Amino acid sequence: MKSISTTLEKFDSNLWQYHLPVPDDVATVFIEGGDRRVICEIATFRFHAALMKSKDYWFILLNSSLREKLGIQEREKVNINIEKDRSEFGHDMPEELQVLLDQDEEGNKYFRSLTMGKQRSLVYIVTKVKSSNSRLNKALAIVQHLKEVKGALDFKMLHEKIKYYNNLGK
């Protein structure tokens, strides 16, 4: 684990905005081949992130909800602890999705055939929901979608499938 002091900065860009610059010598400690996933801790709040590279330096993105939770503003000094993320998906696997994948051989096969980035995105879709029932609906929609499209993930179609599953319980 490395502890650094950095400043919340903002890119002049529509793509990336608020971020925490990370010195090159610190960033390179955590990069293993193409794997740049890290776990960050600010105050007592821990979150999964990736080290990103701009033209000039490494950084960690901070979205608006994270900035609000942490209560930090642009140009504010931030102390951050960084450690290598050794989790399989860059997020904790939600129990609801894991149980479905364990029980559905075909769905699990299609899920495991996806790139790590797509697997991580699907895990995040389920993880970001607080209600167990909503996580289960999202997990069911994902597994069903993967089976219907034989693993050829289509996020637009998946979004429609999730809406359908969410409306079943109403």
C-alpha positions as CSV (number, residue, x, y, z in Angstrom):
1,M,0.0,0.0,0.0
2,K,1.2,3.5,-0.8
3,S,0.0,6.7,0.7
4,I,0.2,9.9,-1.2
5,S,-1.0,13.5,-0.9
6,T,-2.5,14.9,-4.1
7,T,-5.0,17.5,-5.3
8,L,-8.4,17.1,-6.9
9,E,-8.0,18.5,-10.4
10,K,-10.4,18.9,-13.4
11,F,-9.6,18.3,-17.0
12,D,-10.9,20.7,-19.6
13,S,-12.6,17.9,-21.4
14,N,-16.1,16.5,-22.0
15,L,-14.8,12.9,-21.6
16,W,-12.9,13.0,-18.3
17,Q,-13.2,15.6,-15.6
18,Y,-12.4,15.4,-11.9
19,H,-9.4,13.3,-11.1
20,L,-6.6,12.7,-8.6
21,P,-3.1,12.9,-10.2
22,V,-0.8,10.0,-9.2
23,P,3.0,10.4,-9.5
24,D,4.6,8.1,-12.1
25,D,6.8,6.3,-9.6
26,V,3.7,5.4,-7.5
27,A,1.5,4.4,-10.5
28,T,4.1,2.1,-12.0
29,V,4.3,0.1,-8.7
30,F,0.7,-1.0,-9.3
31,I,0.7,-1.7,-13.0
32,E,1.1,-5.3,-14.0
33,G,1.1,-5.8,-17.7
34,G,-2.3,-4.3,-18.8
35,D,-3.8,-4.6,-15.3
36,R,-4.1,-1.1,-13.8
37,R,-6.8,-1.8,-11.2
38,V,-6.3,-0.4,-7.7
39,I,-8.3,0.0,-4.5
40,C,-8.3,3.5,-3.2
41,E,-9.0,4.7,0.3
42,I,-9.8,8.3,1.2
43,A,-10.7,8.9,4.8
44,T,-12.6,5.7,5.6
45,F,-14.2,5.3,2.1
46,R,-12.8,2.5,-0.1
47,F,-13.5,2.2,-3.8
48,H,-12.2,0.3,-6.8
49,A,-10.6,2.3,-9.6
50,A,-8.2,2.1,-12.5
51,L,-5.0,4.1,-13.0
52,M,-5.5,6.1,-16.2
53,K,-2.8,7.9,-18.3
54,S,-3.2,11.4,-19.7
55,K,-0.6,12.8,-22.0
56,D,1.3,14.2,-19.0
57,Y,0.6,12.0,-16.0
58,W,-1.3,9.1,-14.3
59,F,-4.6,9.7,-12.5
60,I,-7.6,8.2,-10.8
61,L,-11.1,9.4,-11.9
62,L,-13.5,10.6,-9.3
63,N,-17.2,10.8,-10.4
64,S,-19.6,13.3,-8.9
65,S,-21.3,10.9,-6.4
66,L,-17.9,9.9,-5.1
67,R,-16.8,13.6,-4.7
68,E,-20.1,14.3,-2.9
69,K,-19.7,11.4,-0.5
70,L,-16.1,12.5,0.3
71,G,-17.0,16.2,0.4
72,I,-14.1,17.3,-1.6
73,Q,-13.8,20.3,-4.1
74,E,-11.6,21.1,-7.0
75,R,-8.0,22.0,-6.0
76,E,-8.5,20.5,-2.5
77,K,-5.7,18.5,-1.0
78,V,-6.5,14.8,-0.6
79,N,-4.6,12.0,1.2
80,I,-5.2,8.7,-0.5
81,N,-4.0,5.2,0.2
82,I,-3.6,3.0,-2.9
83,E,-3.2,-0.8,-3.0
84,K,-3.3,-3.3,-5.9
85,D,-6.8,-4.6,-6.6
86,R,-6.5,-8.4,-6.6
87,S,-10.3,-9.0,-7.0
88,E,-11.4,-11.0,-10.0
89,F,-13.7,-8.3,-11.4
90,G,-12.5,-5.0,-10.0
91,H,-15.7,-5.1,-7.8
92,D,-17.0,-7.4,-5.3
93,M,-19.1,-10.1,-7.0
94,P,-22.7,-9.7,-5.9
95,E,-24.1,-12.8,-4.3
96,E,-27.2,-12.7,-6.5
97,L,-25.2,-12.8,-9.7
98,Q,-22.7,-15.4,-8.3
99,V,-25.6,-17.8,-7.3
100,L,-27.2,-17.5,-10.8
101,L,-23.9,-18.2,-12.5
102,D,-23.2,-21.2,-10.2
103,Q,-26.6,-22.6,-11.1
104,D,-26.7,-21.8,-14.8
105,E,-23.9,-23.6,-16.7
106,E,-24.9,-22.0,-20.0
107,G,-25.1,-18.5,-18.6
108,N,-21.8,-18.9,-16.8
109,K,-20.1,-20.2,-20.0
110,Y,-21.2,-17.1,-21.9
111,F,-20.3,-14.7,-19.0
112,R,-16.8,-16.2,-18.7
113,S,-16.3,-16.0,-22.5
114,L,-16.7,-12.1,-22.3
115,T,-13.6,-9.9,-22.0
116,M,-12.6,-8.9,-18.5
117,G,-13.8,-5.4,-19.1
118,K,-17.3,-6.6,-20.1
119,Q,-17.5,-9.0,-17.2
120,R,-16.5,-6.1,-14.9
121,S,-19.2,-3.9,-16.4
122,L,-21.9,-6.5,-15.8
123,V,-20.8,-7.1,-12.3
124,Y,-20.9,-3.3,-11.7
125,I,-24.4,-3.1,-13.2
126,V,-25.6,-5.5,-10.4
127,T,-23.3,-4.1,-7.7
128,K,-24.4,-0.5,-7.9
129,V,-28.0,-1.3,-6.8
130,K,-28.7,-1.3,-3.1
131,S,-31.8,-3.5,-2.9
132,S,-31.2,-7.3,-3.0
133,N,-34.4,-7.7,-5.1
134,S,-33.2,-5.2,-7.7
135,R,-29.8,-6.9,-7.8
136,L,-31.5,-10.2,-8.4
137,N,-33.6,-8.8,-11.2
138,K,-30.5,-7.3,-12.9
139,A,-28.6,-10.6,-12.5
140,L,-31.5,-12.6,-14.0
141,A,-31.8,-10.1,-16.9
142,I,-28.0,-10.4,-17.6
143,V,-27.9,-14.2,-17.5
144,Q,-31.0,-14.5,-19.7
145,H,-29.7,-11.9,-22.1
146,L,-26.3,-13.7,-22.5
147,K,-28.1,-16.9,-23.2
148,E,-30.5,-15.4,-25.8
149,V,-27.7,-13.7,-27.7
150,K,-25.3,-16.6,-27.2
151,G,-22.7,-14.4,-25.5
152,A,-22.8,-11.6,-28.0
153,L,-23.4,-8.9,-25.4
154,D,-25.5,-5.9,-26.6
155,F,-25.9,-3.3,-23.9
156,K,-28.9,-1.6,-25.5
157,M,-30.8,-4.9,-25.7
158,L,-29.6,-5.7,-22.1
159,H,-31.0,-2.4,-20.9
160,E,-34.4,-3.3,-22.3
161,K,-34.2,-6.7,-20.7
162,I,-33.3,-5.2,-17.3
163,K,-36.3,-2.8,-17.6
164,Y,-38.6,-5.8,-18.4
165,Y,-37.3,-7.7,-15.3
166,N,-37.7,-4.7,-13.1
167,N,-41.3,-4.2,-14.2
168,L,-42.1,-7.9,-13.4
169,G,-42.2,-7.2,-9.7
170,K,-44.5,-4.2,-9.9
